[in-house]
Amino acid sequence: MAQELTLQVDGRARTIEIDDPAMPLLYALRDELGLINPRFGCGLGQCGACTVHVDGHSVRSCVTPVRSVEGKKITTLAGVGTPEKPHPIQKAWIEEQVNQCAYCINGWLMTAVELFDRNPHPTDAQISAAFAPLICRCGTHAAAVRAVKRAAQSV
C-alpha cells in the first residue's frame, strides 16, 4: 500500500508516494522528484556519487532509507548555490576547472561544501580525510584539493 511522504528538499516541501519505506533516498530524489545531481554510482554507499546533505551532514543517498529523512532538511547540489551567487566551493571548482567526466563530481562537491561550511580553513590533512572515501576514476583529486584551498583563501 502506497504511503504519502513529505520531504524537505532544497528548501521546498515535496510530497511523494512510496510503496516501500526502505526505498533509498536516491531513488526518491531521482525517480520521484526528477532531480539529476545525486547519481547512482556503486549502490553500496562506497563511491560518493549519490551524496546529499541531511541536516548539514553528507550522507550516501543510495543506502539511506527515504523514510529515515522525513522531516529533515535535505540539500542536493542544486540547493547549494545559484548561478548568480555560487557557494565559494562551487566558484573555486569552476576557477580550478576541476571537472573532467563529472560523473562523480556531485559527491566531491557536496563533501567539499560540508567540509568548508564546518571549517573554512581546513588543513591538507583535513581535506585528504574528507575526500578519502570518494572515488574518482578521472584523476581530478589534485584539482579538487586546489579548489578547496582556493575557496579557503577567499574568506
C-alpha positions in Angstrom: 0.0 0.0 0.0 1.4 3.4 -1.0 2.2 5.9 1.7 2.5 9.6 1.3 5.8 11.1 2.5 6.8 14.8 2.6 10.5 15.6 2.1 12.2 19.0 2.6 14.4 19.2 -0.4 16.4 22.2 -1.3 14.2 24.5 0.7 10.9 23.2 -0.6 8.4 20.7 0.8 7.9 17.9 -1.8 5.3 15.2 -1.3 5.8 11.7 -2.9 4.0 8.4 -2.6 6.2 5.4 -1.8 5.4 1.7 -1.7 8.4 0.7 0.3 9.6 2.8 3.3 13.1 1.2 2.9 13.3 2.7 -0.7 16.7 4.5 -0.9 16.5 8.3 -0.8 18.4 8.4 -4.1 15.5 6.7 -5.9 13.0 9.2 -4.3 15.2 12.2 -5.4 15.9 10.9 -8.9 12.8 8.8 -9.9 10.1 10.5 -7.9 11.3 14.2 -7.9 13.3 14.2 -11.1 16.5 15.5 -9.6 19.7 14.7 -11.6 22.5 15.8 -9.3 22.8 12.9 -6.9 23.9 10.0 -9.1 23.8 6.2 -8.9 27.4 5.0 -8.7 28.0 1.8 -6.8 24.7 1.4 -4.9 26.7 0.4 -1.8 27.5 3.8 -0.3 31.2 3.5 -1.2 31.8 5.8 -4.1 30.0 9.0 -3.1 28.3 9.9 -6.4 24.9 9.9 -4.6 26.0 12.2 -1.8 23.4 14.7 -0.4 23.3 16.7 2.9 20.8 15.7 5.5 20.6 18.4 8.2 24.0 19.6 7.0 25.8 16.3 7.0 26.9 14.3 4.0 25.1 11.0 3.5 25.1 8.4 0.8 21.5 8.6 -0.5 21.8 5.2 -2.2 21.9 3.4 1.2 19.7 5.9 3.2 16.1 4.8 3.6 13.8 7.6 2.4 11.6 7.2 5.5 14.5 8.0 7.7 14.8 11.5 6.4 11.2 12.6 6.7 11.1 16.0 8.4 14.8 16.6 7.9 16.4 19.2 5.7 17.8 17.6 2.5 20.1 19.5 0.3 21.2 18.4 -3.1 23.9 20.1 -5.2 21.1 22.1 -6.9 20.3 23.6 -3.5 23.9 24.7 -2.6 24.2 27.8 -4.6 22.9 29.6 -7.6 24.5 30.7 -10.9 24.2 34.3 -9.7 25.6 33.5 -6.2 27.5 30.2 -6.2 28.8 28.7 -3.0 32.6 29.6 -2.5 33.4 25.9 -3.2 31.4 26.0 -6.5 33.1 29.2 -7.5 36.6 27.7 -6.8 35.7 24.5 -8.5 35.0 26.4 -11.7 38.1 28.6 -11.4 40.3 25.5 -10.9 38.5 23.7 -13.8 38.1 20.5 -11.6 35.6 18.7 -13.7 36.6 16.1 -16.2 34.0 13.5 -16.9 32.0 14.9 -14.0 30.1 11.7 -13.1 31.4 11.6 -9.5 31.5 15.4 -9.1 28.3 15.6 -7.1 29.9 13.6 -4.2 33.2 15.6 -4.3 31.4 19.0 -4.3 28.9 18.0 -1.6 31.7 16.7 0.6 33.8 19.8 0.0 30.8 22.0 0.8 30.3 20.3 4.1 34.0 20.5 5.0 34.1 24.2 4.0 30.9 25.1 5.9 32.2 23.4 9.1 35.8 24.7 8.6 36.5 27.4 6.0 40.3 27.0 6.5 40.9 23.2 6.5 44.4 21.7 6.7 45.8 19.5 4.0 45.2 16.5 6.3 41.5 17.5 6.9 40.9 17.9 3.1 42.5 14.5 2.5 40.5 12.8 5.2 37.2 14.3 3.8 38.0 13.1 0.3 39.4 9.7 1.3 36.1 7.8 1.0 35.3 9.2 -2.5 36.1 7.5 -5.8 37.1 9.4 -9.0 38.3 7.5 -12.0 39.4 10.6 -13.9 42.1 11.7 -11.5 40.8 15.1 -10.6 41.8 14.7 -7.0 44.6 17.3 -7.0 42.4 19.9 -8.7 39.6 19.2 -6.1 42.2 19.9 -3.3 43.3 23.1 -5.0 39.7 24.2 -5.3 39.1 23.8 -1.5 42.3 25.7 -0.8 41.2 28.4 -3.2 37.9 28.7 -1.5 39.6 29.0 1.9 41.7 31.9 0.5 38.5 33.7 -0.5 37.2 34.0 3.0 
